[in-house]
């Protein structure tokens, strides 16, 4: 798994005042699709985490969660229980890291054949069109999988806050997975057992403003590879959009909420009952946008394929592969919609 080195977009914008867009970033075709605006019916569902855990309210809220997973594949999670000082610390440290001098950030730059560190992801060729963004990508769980060589020591509490946030996010995901399994008539362990010792990675995203925002894309349209992704909006600049009924629906982040989306692994586990959803990020003409995505995947010993409890009564739609090959295939190709998931389908179901 590797991502070829490319220049920092942030540095490039600072050097040119954002007036020039190099040809590799020009992608007007990506922003040409229709966008849904001002339609309350097009807003993603909101789920109250504490109500999910409350015996007196859990049945109703679980039904809402089930509907969100079936109909949207995205929802906003409020009252998630992550301490406010940890949430604010993550926001401040993300902003703080990207404000550091270029030479300081380069101390944790990606190395060839490495995904971790400061740079870009999914750059697989020298002539590939590029996203208008910089990232800091870190493996955070399990703890023994951390490479501290890429964990910044500035801002000063970066590592300790990220450790706390990482643990809190894992706990939320474990509880959500158990509830989602029950919503599909499965034992909670059908999914949570595969998440024991599960993998988590965190990607901090910086999307600089662009005077020609309509000609660039912050993050290419894609679906995530894992089980669940939790996104924390750092500032209130919008940009995340999801594909729904052929149009792009802007996500309006609630203050303090976590945006949750289902990944390809969840779709494969459920044989398509719950589906991952294509999404993208557009950039603003005047303001930078920052976000933090925490990706969650099964442990490395888990097989990635339809759950036996589900395909006991229906035909399998997807292949079963070992997790290592699954991850290698995903990270070795550029992001193009749901093309990766299409490659995971059995020929008879295509």
C-alpha positions in Angstrom: 0.0 0.0 0.0 1.4 3.4 -1.0 0.6 6.9 -2.0 3.0 8.8 -4.2 4.3 12.1 -2.9 2.8 15.3 -4.1 3.2 18.9 -3.0 1.2 20.4 -0.2 -2.0 22.2 -1.4 -1.8 24.4 1.6 1.7 25.6 0.7 0.8 26.0 -2.9 -2.2 28.2 -2.0 -0.1 30.3 0.3 2.5 30.9 -2.4 0.0 32.0 -5.1 -2.7 33.5 -2.9 -4.9 30.8 -4.4 -5.1 32.5 -7.7 -3.7 29.7 -9.8 -4.9 26.1 -10.0 -2.4 23.7 -11.5 -3.8 21.4 -14.2 -3.6 18.3 -12.1 -6.2 19.8 -9.8 -8.6 21.0 -12.4 -11.7 18.7 -12.3 -14.8 20.7 -13.3 -16.6 17.5 -14.3 -16.7 16.4 -10.6 -18.8 19.4 -9.6 -21.1 19.4 -12.6 -23.8 17.1 -11.0 -27.0 18.6 -9.6 -27.0 19.6 -5.9 -30.1 19.4 -3.7 -30.6 22.7 -1.8 -33.1 23.9 0.8 -35.1 20.7 1.1 -35.7 19.6 4.7 -36.6 16.1 3.4 -33.0 15.8 2.1 -31.4 16.3 5.5 -29.7 13.2 6.9 -31.4 11.7 10.1 -30.3 12.6 13.6 -29.9 9.8 16.2 -29.6 10.4 19.9 -27.0 8.0 21.3 -28.2 8.3 24.9 -31.7 7.3 23.9 -30.3 4.2 22.2 -28.8 3.2 25.6 -31.9 4.2 27.6 -34.1 1.1 28.2 -37.2 3.3 28.2 -36.4 4.9 24.8 -34.1 2.5 23.1 -36.9 0.6 21.1 -38.1 3.8 19.3 -34.6 5.2 18.8 -33.3 1.8 17.5 -36.1 1.8 14.9 -35.0 5.3 13.9 -31.4 4.0 13.6 -32.5 1.1 11.5 -34.4 3.4 9.1 -31.3 5.7 8.8 -29.1 2.7 8.0 -31.5 1.3 5.4 -32.6 4.5 3.7 -29.5 6.8 4.1 -26.4 5.0 5.2 -25.5 8.3 7.0 -26.7 9.9 10.2 -25.7 12.5 12.7 -25.1 11.2 16.2 -25.9 13.6 19.1 -25.3 13.1 22.8 -22.5 10.7 22.0 -20.8 11.0 25.3 -17.3 12.0 24.1 -16.2 14.5 26.8 -16.4 18.1 25.6 -12.8 18.8 26.5 -11.6 15.9 24.3 -13.8 17.1 21.4 -12.5 20.7 21.7 -9.0 19.4 22.1 -9.2 17.5 18.9 -10.5 20.5 17.0 -7.9 22.8 18.4 -5.0 20.4 17.8 -6.2 19.7 14.2 -6.2 23.5 13.5 -2.9 23.9 15.4 -1.2 21.2 13.4 -2.1 22.6 10.0 -1.0 26.1 11.2 2.5 24.8 11.9 5.3 25.9 9.6 5.7 23.7 6.5 9.1 22.3 7.7 7.6 21.3 11.0 4.7 19.4 9.4 7.2 17.7 7.1 8.8 16.1 10.1 5.9 13.6 10.1 5.6 13.4 6.3 4.6 10.2 4.6 7.4 7.9 3.5 7.3 6.0 0.2 5.1 2.8 0.5 3.5 4.3 3.7 0.0 5.6 4.2 0.7 7.1 7.6 1.8 10.7 8.0 1.3 14.1 6.5 0.6 14.2 2.8 -2.0 12.7 0.4 -3.8 9.4 0.0 -4.8 7.3 -3.0 -2.2 8.9 -5.3 -1.2 5.9 -7.5 0.2 7.5 -10.6 2.3 10.6 -11.6 -0.4 11.9 -14.0 -3.4 11.3 -11.8 -5.9 14.1 -11.1 -5.6 15.3 -7.5 -7.8 16.3 -4.6 -7.7 19.9 -3.3 -6.6 18.9 0.3 -3.9 17.8 2.6 -4.2 15.1 5.3 -2.6 13.7 8.4 -3.3 10.0 8.5 -2.5 7.9 11.6 -3.2 4.3 12.7 -4.7 4.6 16.2 -6.1 1.2 17.2 -5.1 -1.3 18.3 -2.4 0.6 20.3 0.4 -1.8 19.3 -0.2 -0.8 15.7 0.7 2.8 16.3 3.8 4.2 14.7 4.7 7.1 16.9 7.2 8.3 14.3 4.2 9.9 12.5 2.4 11.2 15.6 3.1 14.9 15.9 4.5 16.2 19.2 3.1 19.6 18.5 0.7 20.9 19.5 2.0 19.8 22.9 -1.0 17.6 23.9 -1.7 16.3 20.5 -0.9 12.7 21.3 -2.7 12.5 24.7 -5.9 14.0 23.3 -5.9 11.8 20.2 -5.4 8.7 22.5 -8.5 9.7 24.5 -10.6 10.5 21.4 -9.6 7.2 19.8 -10.7 5.2 22.8 -14.0 7.0 23.0 -14.7 6.5 19.3 -14.0 2.8 19.5 -16.5 2.5 22.4 -19.2 4.3 20.5 -18.7 2.1 17.4 -18.7 -1.1 19.4 -22.1 -0.2 20.9 -23.5 1.0 17.6 -22.5 -2.3 15.9 -24.3 -4.3 18.6 -27.5 -2.3 18.2 -27.3 -2.5 14.4 -26.9 -6.3 14.5 -30.0 -6.6 16.7 -31.9 -4.4 14.3 -31.2 -6.9 11.6 -32.3 -9.8 13.8 -28.8 -11.0 14.5 -27.0 -11.7 17.8 -24.9 -8.7 18.7 -21.7 -10.8 18.5 -22.3 -11.6 14.9 -20.6 -8.3 14.1 -19.0 -7.2 17.4 -16.9 -10.4 17.7 -15.2 -9.4 14.4 -14.5 -6.0 16.0 -12.6 -7.3 19.0 -9.1 -5.9 18.5 -10.5 -4.0 15.5 -8.6 -1.5 13.4 -9.1 2.3 13.7 -7.3 5.0 11.7 -7.8 8.7 11.9 -7.5 11.1 9.0 -7.3 14.9 9.7 -8.3 16.8 6.7 -7.4 20.3 5.6 -9.3 21.8 2.6 -7.9 25.2 1.6 -10.1 27.8 0.0 -10.0 28.1 -3.8 -11.0 31.1 -5.9 -12.0 28.6 -8.6 -13.8 26.2 -6.3 -16.2 25.0 -9.0 -13.2 23.6 -10.9 -11.6 21.5 -8.1 -12.8 18.8 -5.7 -11.7 18.5 -2.0 -12.2 14.7 -1.8 -13.1 12.5 -4.8 -16.5 10.8 -4.8 -16.1 7.4 -3.0 -17.5 5.1 -0.3 -15.4 4.1 2.7 -13.9 0.7 3.0 -14.6 -0.2 6.6 -17.5 -0.8 8.9 -18.3 2.7 10.3 -16.8 6.1 9.9 -17.2 8.9 12.5 -16.6 12.4 11.3 -16.1 15.4 13.6 -16.4 18.8 11.9 -13.7 21.1 13.1 -15.1 24.4 11.9 -18.6 25.2 10.5 -17.6 25.5 6.9 -19.8 23.0 4.9 -18.5 20.8 2.2 -19.4 17.2 2.8 -22.1 15.9 0.3 -23.7 12.5 -0.2 -25.1 11.0 -3.4 -28.8 10.4 -3.2 -31.2 9.7 -6.0 -28.7 10.9 -8.6 -28.0 14.3 -6.9 -25.6 15.5 -4.2 -27.1 16.4 -0.8 -25.1 18.8 1.3 -24.7 17.7 4.9 -25.5 20.4 7.5 -23.4 19.4 10.5 -24.9 20.0 13.9 -22.7 21.6 16.5 -21.0 18.9 18.5 -22.5 16.0 16.6 -20.6 13.1 15.0 -21.5 12.3 11.4 -21.6 8.5 11.0 -21.6 6.6 7.7 -21.6 2.9 6.8 -18.7 1.5 4.9 -18.3 -1.1 2.2 -17.4 -3.8 4.8 -20.8 -3.3 6.5 -22.6 -3.6 3.1 -20.6 -6.9 2.4 -21.3 -8.3 5.9 -25.0 -7.7 5.5 -25.1 -8.9 1.9 -26.4 -5.5 0.8 -29.2 -5.0 3.4 -27.3 -2.0 4.7 -25.4 -0.1 2.0 -22.4 2.2 2.0 -23.1 5.6 0.4 -21.0 7.5 -2.1 -19.9 10.9 -0.8 -17.5 13.7 -1.6 -16.1 17.0 -0.3 -16.3 20.3 -2.2 -14.3 23.4 -1.2 -15.2 27.0 -0.3 -14.1 30.0 -2.3 -13.1 32.0 0.8 -12.8 29.8 3.8 -10.7 26.7 4.8 -12.5 23.6 6.0 -11.2 21.1 8.5 -12.6 17.8 9.6 -11.5 14.6 11.4 -12.6 11.2 10.2 -12.2 8.1 12.3 -12.4 4.9 10.3 -13.3 1.6 11.9 -12.7 -1.9 10.5 -12.8 -5.5 11.8 -9.7 -7.1 13.2 -7.1 -8.5 10.8 -8.2 -12.1 11.5 -11.7 -11.5 10.3 -12.9 -12.7 6.9 -14.6 -10.0 4.8 -17.7 -11.6 3.3 -21.4 -12.0 3.9 -22.3 -13.1 7.4 -23.3 -16.8 7.5 -26.4 -15.9 9.5 -27.6 -13.8 6.6 -26.7 -15.9 3.6 -28.2 -19.0 5.2 -31.5 -17.8 3.7 -30.4 -15.9 0.6 -27.9 -16.0 -2.2 -24.5 -14.4 -1.6 -23.9 -11.2 -3.4 -20.3 -10.6 -2.4 -17.0 -12.5 -2.4 -15.3 -13.6 0.8 -11.6 -12.6 1.1 -9.1 -12.3 4.0 -8.9 -8.8 5.6 -5.3 -8.2 4.5 -6.0 -8.6 0.8 -9.2 -6.6 1.2 -7.3 -3.6 2.6 -4.4 -4.0 0.1 -6.9 -3.9 -2.8 -8.7 -0.8 -1.4 -5.7 1.3 -0.7 -3.8 0.5 -3.9 -6.4 2.1 -6.2 -7.6 5.7 -6.6 -11.0 6.7 -5.3 -13.7 6.3 -7.9 -17.2 6.1 -6.6 -18.2 2.6 -5.4 -16.0 0.9 -8.0 -14.1 -1.0 -5.3 -17.3 -2.6 -4.0 -18.3 -3.5 -7.5 -15.1 -5.6 -7.8 -16.1 -7.4 -4.6 -19.4 -8.7 -6.1 -19.8 -12.2 -7.3 -20.2 -12.4 -11.1 -23.5 -14.1 -10.9 -24.9 -11.1 -8.9 -23.5 -8.3 -11.1 
